[in-house]
Amino acid sequence: MVLKKIWWKNIIVAAVLFLSVLLLSWIFLPFYSSAPINILIPSGADSFEIANILRQQSVIKNKFLFILLSKVFNWEKDLKAGNYEFSSSNMIDILRKLKEGGTKRSRVTIPEGLPEWEISQILEKEKIIKKNDFLALVNDPEIFEEEFSFLLSLESLEGYLYPDTYYFFIEENELQVIRKFLLRFQEIVLPLYEEKIPRNNLSAEEIIILASIVEKEAQINLEKPIIAAVFHNRLEKGMRLRADPTVKYALGNFQERLTYEDLTVSSPYNTYVYQGLPPGPICNPGKDSIYAVLYPDEIDYLYFVAKGDGTHKFSNTYEEHLDAVSKYK
């Protein structure tokens, strides 16, 4: 009988110790070890709602313990709404962060087809980065090569600052901002290469270069595979691309109308003067332009001219092209 009591006592002590260790681990040890998780706590949310949000996003393991601790520390009514970033935090740190309040978050949309300098202007206007520091990193891609292998051998990140809507936190630096662009490029663009075998022999770098030209030439998505096919056809025949946007990039201004003198500017980006693709992208293209270069339409067109309504007239021969130019110019 005495032995039985001792046995039960040992069982109870072991159970209490186990539960104590488990409880302390939930409180003081991080629940997860992964990339940072961004969470919005809505205005008016009480500790029960906050606990549900955190549990659903796998930030905490036990919502009832979270609620209990908020009561024990008397922080229940001090938990604030806002935007938060949690990274391998324990429950005490999470509660403390919610008590101190969230960080300011900016929502910024980067349109397709902007060059690096225009992206930097948008971000600087929103007080997210300092333009010169941002551009210095954009032109030093070696910093990011270890994490993003697709950047190997590049001289600039132009073309890889993927256009999309982003959320930036006030405490993020230029390095973290650029990393978000590259992560989105990796997520959206790289799978396109794997969907099926492309109908061309361009390298991954050349695909982005040509896609940036297509992005600037096309005003409607339906024409992108056609314009991409025209450039593919010209490259295969050894013809110069003669793409106006490449000259504008060389001049550092996409807004001004080109003159005949501009078309003679000495720059490797001038595809009126130099044969083949320019040495790098002329903007940061979106998914549709990249897809169009990977899988262009199967047509024989070699020329096109803008019709003035956002569309183009495509031609097979130079004579047909001259007739279209005289009609629409």
N, C-alpha and C positions, 0 to 999 in steps of 0.2 A: 504493500500500500504506500509506504514511504517512498519507495523507488518510483512508483507511478506518479506521485506528486512531483518528485524532482524532475522526472521526464517531461511532464506537462509544463513545469516552470521553465525548463530549458527551452522548450518549444516556443513559449510565449516571449521569453527574452530574445530569442533569435529572430522571431517575427517582428518584434518591436525594433530591433536593431536594423533589420532589413528595410522596414518601412521608413525608418528614420534616415537611413542612407539614401533611399530612393527619393524621399521628400527633399532632402538637402541637395541632392543632385539636380532635381528639377528647379530648385530655387537658385542655386549658385553656379551651376554648370550650364554652358550654352546647349540649347536643344539641338541645333542643326549646325552644319558646317558646309556652307555653300556660298554662292554669289550673293551679294547684298539684295535684300528684298525691299522694294518700295511699296509703302502702304499709305492710303488716305483714310484718316479717321474723320468721319463727317461731324459737322457741328451738331451738338445736342446729344451725341452718343454717350450713354452711361457706361459704367464699368462692365455690365453684362454684355452690352453690344460690342464694346471694345474687345472683350475677351473672346467673343465669337469670331470677330474679324481676324484677330491674331491667331486663333486656333485654325481657322480655315486656310490661312496662308502659311501654316506650319511654323510660325514664329514662336509659339509656346506649345507645350505638350498637354497641359491640364488647365482648362479655363477656370475650373472651380478653385484651384489653388491660387490662380492669378487674382480672382475676386476676393478670396480670403486675405491674401497679402495686402491688397489695396485697402482693406478695412483695418487690418492690424497696424499698418503704418499711417492710417488716417489720411490716405491720399485719394480716397475714392472720388471725392468731389473736385480734386485738383487735376484730374487727367484731362488733357487739352486736345481739342480737334486740331487737325493739320496734316501736313505731309511728312512722313517719316521714312528713314532708311535704316533697317535693322541688319546687322551683320554679325552673326555668331554671338548674340547677346544672351546673358542669363536673365532670369526673370526680374531680379532686382534692378539691373541696368535698364531693362525695358520699362519698368514702372517709373524709374527716375527720369528717363527720357520723355515719357508721356507727361510727367508732372512738369517738366521744364518747358515743354511745348515743341511743336514741329518746326521744321525749317521751311523757308520760303522756296517755292518751286515755280519755275517759269516754263510755260508751254510755248514752244517755238516751232514753226513750220518752215522747213527749208524746201523751196520749190525745186523741181527738176530743172537741170540745165544751167545752174549757176556755177561760175568759176570760183576758185578758192577765195579771191579777194572780196567778192560780193557776199559770200557766206560769212566771212569774218566781219564785214560791216553790219550784217543783221545781228550777229551774236554780240558784237560790241555795243550796238544800240540798245540791246536788252540787258546790258551790264553783266553779261555772262563771262566774257573773256576780254583780254586786251589784244587788240588786233595784231600788233607786231609780234607778241609772244606766240599767238596762235599760228600765224603764218610761218614763223621760224620753225615750229614743230612740224607743220605740214610739209615743209621742205627738208625735213630731216627724218625720213621714214625708217631709218635704221633703228631708231629708238623702239619701234613697234614690231620689228621683224621677228623677235623671239616668240611673241604671242600670236602673230598673224603671218603665217608662212607665205601667204599669197602676195605679200609685199616685197619678197626677196628681189633684189636687183633694181627696184624702183628708185627714181631720183626725187619723186614728189608723191604726195598723197592726192594730188589732183586726179579726179576721176573716181576716188574711193571714199569720198565723204558722202555717204549715201543720203539722197534727198528723202526726207520723211518728216513726221511730226515727233518732236522729242520733248522730254521733260528734264530740265536741268535744275539742280539744287544750287543754292547761292554759294555754298562752300566748295563746289567743284572747281578744279583748276583746268587749265587748257589741255593738259595731258588726259584728264578724265573725260573731258568733252569730246576730244578726238577719238578716244577709245570707244565711245558710244556710237559714233559714226561707223567705225570699222566693224564693230560687233554687228550692227544692222546690215552692213554690206555682206559680211560673212553669213548671216542668217538668211538673207533674201537672194543674193546673187549666186553664191557658190552652188546651191542646189540646182540652178538653171543649167549648169554645165553637165550635170549628171542625168538629166531627164532623158536625153537621147543623143545620138551622135550628131554633132553639128555638121551642117552641109558646107563647111569651109575648113581651110587649113590654118587659120589665124591662131596665134598663141593667145593665152589668157590675157596678157597685157595688150595685145593688138586689138582684141575684142572690145576692151574698154575704150581704147583710143577711137576706134571707128564708131562705137556707140555714142561717144560724146559728140561726134560730128553729126550723126543722125539726129540726136537730141536737139541740136541747134538748128538743123535744117527743117525738120518736120514740125508742123503746127497741129496736126491731128494724128492720133495714134494709128488710124487705119492706113496711113501712108508710110509709116515707119518701115515695114518689111519691104516695101517697094523701093524706097530711097536707099535702104541698106543693100538691096540687090543691085541697084545702079552702081554704087560704090564698089561692091564686090566685082561686078563685071568690068569696071574700069581698071581695077587693080590687076585683074587677070590678064587684061589686054595690054598692060603696061602704060595706060593712059594716066595723065595727072588727074587728081581728084577735082581740082579747081572749085573748092568749096569756100564760099565767102566767109563763113564763121571762123575758119582757120586763120584767115588774114586779120579778122577783127580781134582774135585772141592775141595774135602777134603784136597788134597795136595797143592792146590792153584796154579796149573799149568796144563793147558790143552794141552800143546805142547809135553810134554815128553811121550814116550811109557811106559806103565805100566809094572812093574816086578811082579813076584809072591809075593814078599815081600810087595809090595805096596798094594796088594789086602787084606792084613791082617791089614792095618792101623786102629787104634782105633779111629773111628769117627762116629757119628750118620749118617753122609752122606754116609758112606760106605755100599752100598746095597748088598755087598757080605757077610758082617758080620751081618748086622741088617735087620730084616724083615720089610716089608711095605715100605712106602714112606719116604724119608729123611725129616728132619724137615722144610726145606724150598726149594725154587727153586734154581737151580744150574746155571742159566743164565736167560737172558731176552728173552723169546720166541716170535716169530711172530704170526701173525693171523692164518696161515695154521696149525701150531703145536697145537695151542689152539683148533682150530676147530676139528682137528683129535682126540684129547682127548675127546671132547664133543660128537663126532659122529664117533667112531672107526668102522672099517670094522667088519662085522659079520663072523669071521673066528675062527678056533680052534687052531691056531699055539701057541706054548709055547716057541719056541726058534728061534734065528736067529744068523747068523754069516756073517761078512763082506766078500764080494767076491773079494774085491780089485779094483773094477771098479766103486765104489760109490753106488752099490746096495747090497742087502743082500739075503742070502739063508734062507728061513723059513722052520721050521720043526715042526711036531706035537709031535714026541716022542724024548726022550733023545738019543736013539740009532741012529735015523736019524740025529740028531744034531751032534753027534760024527763023523759020516761019513762025514758030511758037513765040520766040523772043520778040519779033516784030509785032505780034498780036497783043501780047500781054505787058510789054514794057512801055 
